[in-house]
Amino acid sequence: MDLRDALADAYVYASQPLVVAGDPVGRTVRWVHASEQLDIAPLLRGGELILSEAANLRSAPRDAQLAYLDSLAEAGVAGLAIETTDAFPRIPAPFLAHAESLGFPIIELQRRVPFVQVCESINSQLADSSLRRLQIADRMSMALSASVQDLVGIDAILTVLSEQTRSSVALASLSGELLGSAGPTDTPPAPATSVFSAPVSFGGTVVATLTLRPAADADIHLLSAALERAPEILAIALLHSRPLSPEDRSKSRFFSLLGATLVDASSAHPGDRGASDELAGISEQLGFGATDRFLSVVATFENTADVTALQEALAATADRFVGQLSGSEYVAVLGFASTSALETGRASVIERLDTVTTAQPGMRACVGNGSRGIRDVSRCLAAARDTLRFADSAVADARHFALARLWRDLANDEATTRYIDEQIGTLLRRDADTAGELFETLAAYVTHWGSKTDAARELNIQRQTFYQRLEKIFALIGPLPAGSPRIPAILTAVFLEQGRRQSGAPMPPLL
């Protein structure tokens, strides 16, 4: 059930629910559960809507409150509904700010309602829905199984799938080659955010990606059943028509191992050691050298996954190259003989990506930081994928967004906000009150190494106007003569604030 539909349930509606943080759009509720435990996350499967009176939350230290939010978000919980009462009249602002930074929905229940009635009402609807999904899945399996038994081709199976789901469907190899397609061409398509994909695999090896683009009135239960049952049927058909080559198996295993060793870009903890060792061995099978330097590229497609031009552009810039398409995301790893060759290749990759994205509207791509060895590629890949979440250009270099990613790691630390406030808070408040541009002026000044001429040119203002702004800045934050020990502190605060703005994070309340 969509979270917004859950909030419209009669019993929930009676509580006057108000979304006070995060966005419920796209959140799916699998179950409703009432709990006051702060350590409940390990017991959850994801998709739960948690109901709470904040009995334990309100007395917990702030760090424990924020850790509770982190654990729910990591567990894939759909949202947290908190009942405000006389004992807990207001949800703390830092708690809401942290939820907002995570994009995690917090719903304030402004009137008291029996939680047991809410759980019974919504969970009974979900149970009925689950039964219907099973019935639909059985019907879908029968239709697809009949196709396989008749030994028809891939296109015929996709036609059955398309007719059952009212979707345009496509099957693509890991390299992006279209293996088959079917579907209506005259039905208005659903929004791009409603495109679904699933891996097709056999023997533990991913061999293709199934993509469904449903009509606007398609049944979500049919789509769910198709994504659950169709990949296995298609894998059997592919096994007969296109046996997997040893190189294809190696490529698929390579990217599976990258996922196994993948850690958050900000994490200091290594991934699975055994997977990392196997990754090194398979990379040599694919032609990468033991001393190669690596660059990862992540690209996403809004409407089409035609990756031919992208693959040609990447292959033309690297000594060694391997890529894989998964749904609407394409991931590539490029190998170079030396660090200098990697940096030359990076510039060429970005230039070629500019050309490819211009020709394919809706395509976005990011180049990672680069890595010294195959064991670090997962970090390079994580940085590129993470940067795509907030980069506003068609082509991005992950290195240019290092501060934005750092801010996402530090944003939960109240000391960071306090530090920025202590150093340049008066300036930020002045800008907020007067819609001024003093911070942008100071940032331009420091990023141009103190060159007033270059900074004024970037801001597109006269030098005299720039001097006047500098006078206001130093009047607010104090003088900064050459050699002042305050200079590193001010610069750090400026760069942290730049990272916050670049990441798109909301401005925390100044102290």
PyMOL commands that set and color helices and strands:
alter all, ss='L'
color gray80, all
select helices_A, chain A and resi 3-7+10-13+41-43+57-59+62-74+93-102+115-149+154-165+192-194+220-241+246-261+273-285+308-315+339-359+374-387+398-410+414-434+438-447+452-459+463-477+486-503
alter helices_A, ss='H'
color red, helices_A
select strands_A, chain A and resi 17-21+31-34+48-52+79-83+106-109+167-173+178-182+196-202+205-214+293-300+320-326+329-336+364-367+395-397
alter strands_A, ss='S'
color yellow, strands_A
deselect
rebuild
show_as cartoon
